[in-house]
Amino acid sequence: MGMSVTISAATEHDAEHILKLQYLCYQSEAELYGDYRIEPLTQSLADLRAELTAGHALVARLGDEVVASVRGRVDEAGTARIAKLIVHPRMRRHGLGGRLLDAIEARFAAEERAERYRLFTGHRSESNLRLYRSRGYAPVATEQRGPRLTLVTLEKEAPAAVAASVVAEQGAGPDPFAASA
């Protein structure tokens, strides 16, 4: 009988495991862009711990092993900035990245006042771009980062923000749910 993957909030004790996994996962990105000095490969344990305490972080575990992670925070403008969605290479292509993305969006929706979700990836990272588009994200900006890398920023509105914009568009007309006499 196989074990199932569980998703939960990351703790301080997960920091070293997340950093090792991050280092493993970003090797393919570094190779893709020919740059092994990208921030996920140079981030210190202290910086990662600071990220964990400043926002939300989730881990996916297979038994006791951390096999995936994502983190992010909501800024003053109501933008949930999602970062470093990583999945162990042997666990890729099984829907775990999508499950983690859905889980952190749900966490922001439940605990924070997020109006939109924003993330970024490299322009050559086709599997990342495909995942984000399949979850409703659309490109909103690009930024050149050196001779080989262009970051693509993608965004989508949070469900509460979508509902609020629909109500605003409908105006203050009659209440469609009011009982008629």
Residue pairs with C-beta under 8 A, 6 or more apart in sequence:
3 62
3 63
5 60
5 61
5 62
5 67
5 68
5 91
5 96
5 99
6 60
6 61
7 58
7 59
7 60
7 61
7 99
7 100
7 103
8 58
8 59
8 61
9 56
9 57
9 58
9 59
10 18
10 52
10 57
10 58
10 59
10 69
10 71
12 49
12 52
12 53
14 52
14 57
14 59
14 66
14 69
15 45
15 48
15 49
15 52
16 45
17 59
17 65
17 66
18 48
18 52
18 57
18 59
18 66
18 69
18 86
19 43
19 45
19 48
21 66
21 67
21 68
21 69
21 86
21 88
22 40
22 43
22 48
22 69
22 84
22 86
23 40
23 41
24 88
24 89
25 40
25 86
25 87
25 88
25 89
26 38
26 40
26 41
26 86
27 41
28 89
29 38
29 40
29 122
29 125
30 36
30 38
30 41
32 122
32 124
32 125
33 122
33 124
33 146
33 148
33 149
34 148
35 146
35 148
35 149
40 84
51 57
51 71
51 83
52 71
54 73
55 71
55 72
55 73
55 74
56 71
56 72
56 73
56 104
56 107
56 108
56 111
56 112
57 69
57 70
57 71
57 72
58 69
58 70
58 71
58 100
58 103
58 104
58 107
59 66
59 68
59 69
60 66
60 67
60 68
60 69
60 87
60 91
60 96
60 99
60 100
61 67
62 91
67 87
67 88
67 91
67 96
68 85
68 86
68 87
68 88
68 91
68 96
68 97
68 100
69 84
69 85
69 86
69 100
70 82
70 83
70 84
70 85
70 86
70 100
70 101
70 103
70 104
71 82
71 83
71 84
71 104
72 80
72 81
72 82
72 83
72 104
72 108
72 119
73 80
73 81
74 80
74 81
74 108
74 112
74 113
74 114
75 81
77 115
78 113
78 114
78 115
78 116
78 161
79 114
79 115
79 116
79 117
79 118
80 104
80 105
80 108
80 112
80 114
80 116
80 117
80 118
80 158
81 118
81 119
82 101
82 104
82 105
82 117
82 118
82 119
83 119
85 97
85 100
85 101
85 119
85 128
87 96
87 97
87 100
92 127
97 131
98 131
98 134
98 135
101 131
101 132
101 135
102 135
105 117
105 158
108 114
108 117
108 158
109 158
109 159
109 160
114 158
114 160
114 161
115 157
115 158
115 160
115 161
116 155
116 156
116 157
116 158
116 161
117 137
117 155
117 156
117 157
117 158
118 140
118 153
118 154
118 155
119 132
119 137
119 153
119 154
119 155
120 151
120 152
120 153
120 154
121 128
121 129
121 132
121 151
121 152
121 154
122 128
122 149
122 150
122 151
122 152
123 142
123 149
123 150
123 151
123 152
129 152
129 154
132 154
133 154
135 156
136 156
137 154
137 155
137 156
138 154
138 155
138 156
139 152
139 153
139 154
140 153
140 154
140 155
141 152
141 153
142 150
142 151
142 152
142 153
143 150
143 151
143 153
144 150
145 151
157 165
